[in-house]
Every structure is written in C-alpha cells, then in structure tokens.
Amino acid sequence: MSIIAWLILGLIAGFIASKIVNHTGSGILLDIVLGIVGAIVGGYIFAFFGATPVTGFNVWSLVVAVVGAVVVLFLYHALFGRRATTV
C-alpha cells in the first residue's frame, strides 16, 4: 500500500477506534498514528489466530486496523490514564 493509503486507512481506523473506546476523537494526528499502529498490531493479532491480516485498502483491512487500534487504545489508556478535562 502507498503511504497515502496507509494514512487514510489509519485516520479512519483511528477515528472509529477512538469513538468506540472513549466516544471522542483523539485529534487528527493521534487518530492517524493510533490507526496505523493499530493496523500493524491488528495484522499480527489476526495472523496469530490464522485469519487474513491487512491486505490493502479495503473493508477487511479497515476491520483489522480498527480491532488493532482498539487494542492499542485500551493499552494506551491503561498505561497513561485518561486526561483530565474541565467542563
């Protein structure tokens, strides 16, 4: 996949995972980074269990990337906690 496709897939996956885990986006840059890392992590997880990892810019790869990004977000929040917000 080209770098542009990785960025777009990472942005979409990171945004969806942020909505699933903490119901708010984490900012465009963090969403992209978490999505790309999530795609890599998701690829390893799916390959470990015998499923197809990221194969290109398609729906299956998005599912793999979102699952990986959710795992990465859970680990991120477990290690660094949630940021305090003021109302």
C-alpha positions as protocol buffer text, in pm:
chain_id: "A"
residue {
  index: 1
  type: MET
  ca { x: 0 y: 0 z: 0 }
}
residue {
  index: 2
  type: SER
  ca { x: 118 y: 351 z: -65 }
}
residue {
  index: 3
  type: ILE
  ca { x: 189 y: 590 z: 221 }
}
residue {
  index: 4
  type: ILE
  ca { x: -123 y: 792 z: 133 }
}
residue {
  index: 5
  type: ALA
  ca { x: -341 y: 480 z: 159 }
}
residue {
  index: 6
  type: TRP
  ca { x: -182 y: 396 z: 498 }
}
residue {
  index: 7
  type: LEU
  ca { x: -254 y: 749 z: 621 }
}
residue {
  index: 8
  type: ILE
  ca { x: -616 y: 740 z: 505 }
}
residue {
  index: 9
  type: LEU
  ca { x: -674 y: 389 z: 644 }
}
residue {
  index: 10
  type: GLY
  ca { x: -501 y: 490 z: 967 }
}
residue {
  index: 11
  type: LEU
  ca { x: -710 y: 805 z: 1003 }
}
residue {
  index: 12
  type: ILE
  ca { x: -1037 y: 619 z: 950 }
}
residue {
  index: 13
  type: ALA
  ca { x: -941 y: 327 z: 1176 }
}
residue {
  index: 14
  type: GLY
  ca { x: -806 y: 553 z: 1450 }
}
residue {
  index: 15
  type: PHE
  ca { x: -1115 y: 772 z: 1444 }
}
residue {
  index: 16
  type: ILE
  ca { x: -1352 y: 474 z: 1463 }
}
residue {
  index: 17
  type: ALA
  ca { x: -1148 y: 315 z: 1743 }
}
residue {
  index: 18
  type: SER
  ca { x: -1145 y: 645 z: 1936 }
}
residue {
  index: 19
  type: LYS
  ca { x: -1523 y: 661 z: 1909 }
}
residue {
  index: 20
  type: ILE
  ca { x: -1555 y: 301 z: 2030 }
}
residue {
  index: 21
  type: VAL
  ca { x: -1317 y: 333 z: 2325 }
}
residue {
  index: 22
  type: ASN
  ca { x: -1366 y: 684 z: 2461 }
}
residue {
  index: 23
  type: HIS
  ca { x: -1653 y: 825 z: 2249 }
}
residue {
  index: 24
  type: THR
  ca { x: -1447 y: 1125 z: 2137 }
}
residue {
  index: 25
  type: GLY
  ca { x: -1181 y: 1167 z: 1877 }
}
residue {
  index: 26
  type: SER
  ca { x: -823 y: 1199 z: 1998 }
}
residue {
  index: 27
  type: GLY
  ca { x: -722 y: 1461 z: 1743 }
}
residue {
  index: 28
  type: ILE
  ca { x: -634 y: 1401 z: 1380 }
}
residue {
  index: 29
  type: LEU
  ca { x: -264 y: 1330 z: 1434 }
}
residue {
  index: 30
  type: LEU
  ca { x: -314 y: 1088 z: 1724 }
}
residue {
  index: 31
  type: ASP
  ca { x: -601 y: 919 z: 1535 }
}
residue {
  index: 32
  type: ILE
  ca { x: -372 y: 860 z: 1235 }
}
residue {
  index: 33
  type: VAL
  ca { x: -86 y: 730 z: 1449 }
}
residue {
  index: 34
  type: LEU
  ca { x: -314 y: 501 z: 1653 }
}
residue {
  index: 35
  type: GLY
  ca { x: -479 y: 376 z: 1334 }
}
residue {
  index: 36
  type: ILE
  ca { x: -151 y: 292 z: 1164 }
}
residue {
  index: 37
  type: VAL
  ca { x: -10 y: 128 z: 1476 }
}
residue {
  index: 38
  type: GLY
  ca { x: -346 y: -46 z: 1517 }
}
residue {
  index: 39
  type: ALA
  ca { x: -327 y: -181 z: 1162 }
}
residue {
  index: 40
  type: ILE
  ca { x: 13 y: -330 z: 1239 }
}
residue {
  index: 41
  type: VAL
  ca { x: -99 y: -471 z: 1575 }
}
residue {
  index: 42
  type: GLY
  ca { x: -426 y: -595 z: 1427 }
}
residue {
  index: 43
  type: GLY
  ca { x: -235 y: -764 z: 1145 }
}
residue {
  index: 44
  type: TYR
  ca { x: -21 y: -953 z: 1397 }
}
residue {
  index: 45
  type: ILE
  ca { x: -324 y: -1048 z: 1608 }
}
residue {
  index: 46
  type: PHE
  ca { x: -524 y: -1172 z: 1309 }
}
residue {
  index: 47
  type: ALA
  ca { x: -222 y: -1359 z: 1163 }
}
residue {
  index: 48
  type: PHE
  ca { x: -160 y: -1523 z: 1503 }
}
residue {
  index: 49
  type: PHE
  ca { x: -512 y: -1663 z: 1501 }
}
residue {
  index: 50
  type: GLY
  ca { x: -485 y: -1774 z: 1137 }
}
residue {
  index: 51
  type: ALA
  ca { x: -701 y: -1503 z: 982 }
}
residue {
  index: 52
  type: THR
  ca { x: -602 y: -1276 z: 695 }
}
residue {
  index: 53
  type: PRO
  ca { x: -416 y: -962 z: 808 }
}
residue {
  index: 54
  type: VAL
  ca { x: -419 y: -623 z: 631 }
}
residue {
  index: 55
  type: THR
  ca { x: -432 y: -687 z: 257 }
}
residue {
  index: 56
  type: GLY
  ca { x: -472 y: -342 z: 108 }
}
residue {
  index: 57
  type: PHE
  ca { x: -719 y: -56 z: 108 }
}
residue {
  index: 58
  type: ASN
  ca { x: -1045 y: -248 z: 159 }
}
residue {
  index: 59
  type: VAL
  ca { x: -1314 y: -314 z: 418 }
}
residue {
  index: 60
  type: TRP
  ca { x: -1141 y: -620 z: 569 }
}
residue {
  index: 61
  type: SER
  ca { x: -821 y: -422 z: 627 }
}
residue {
  index: 62
  type: LEU
  ca { x: -1026 y: -148 z: 792 }
}
residue {
  index: 63
  type: VAL
  ca { x: -1181 y: -405 z: 1028 }
}
residue {
  index: 64
  type: VAL
  ca { x: -836 y: -544 z: 1112 }
}
residue {
  index: 65
  type: ALA
  ca { x: -699 y: -193 z: 1168 }
}
residue {
  index: 66
  type: VAL
  ca { x: -994 y: -90 z: 1389 }
}
residue {
  index: 67
  type: VAL
  ca { x: -959 y: -402 z: 1605 }
}
residue {
  index: 68
  type: GLY
  ca { x: -586 y: -337 z: 1641 }
}
residue {
  index: 69
  type: ALA
  ca { x: -643 y: 32 z: 1716 }
}
residue {
  index: 70
  type: VAL
  ca { x: -899 y: -56 z: 1986 }
}
residue {
  index: 71
  type: VAL
  ca { x: -639 y: -283 z: 2147 }
}
residue {
  index: 72
  type: VAL
  ca { x: -376 y: -7 z: 2122 }
}
residue {
  index: 73
  type: LEU
  ca { x: -618 y: 248 z: 2271 }
}
residue {
  index: 74
  type: PHE
  ca { x: -704 y: 20 z: 2565 }
}
residue {
  index: 75
  type: LEU
  ca { x: -333 y: -26 z: 2633 }
}
residue {
  index: 76
  type: TYR
  ca { x: -271 y: 348 z: 2593 }
}
residue {
  index: 77
  type: HIS
  ca { x: -543 y: 434 z: 2846 }
}
residue {
  index: 78
  type: ALA
  ca { x: -428 y: 160 z: 3084 }
}
residue {
  index: 79
  type: LEU
  ca { x: -70 y: 289 z: 3082 }
}
residue {
  index: 80
  type: PHE
  ca { x: -123 y: 665 z: 3068 }
}
residue {
  index: 81
  type: GLY
  ca { x: -475 y: 705 z: 3207 }
}
residue {
  index: 82
  type: ARG
  ca { x: -733 y: 947 z: 3084 }
}
residue {
  index: 83
  type: ARG
  ca { x: -659 y: 1315 z: 3056 }
}
residue {
  index: 84
  type: ALA
  ca { x: -841 y: 1540 z: 3298 }
}
residue {
  index: 85
  type: THR
  ca { x: -1094 y: 1761 z: 3126 }
}
residue {
  index: 86
  type: THR
  ca { x: -1265 y: 2068 z: 3258 }
}
residue {
  index: 87
  type: VAL
  ca { x: -1628 y: 2137 z: 3194 }
}
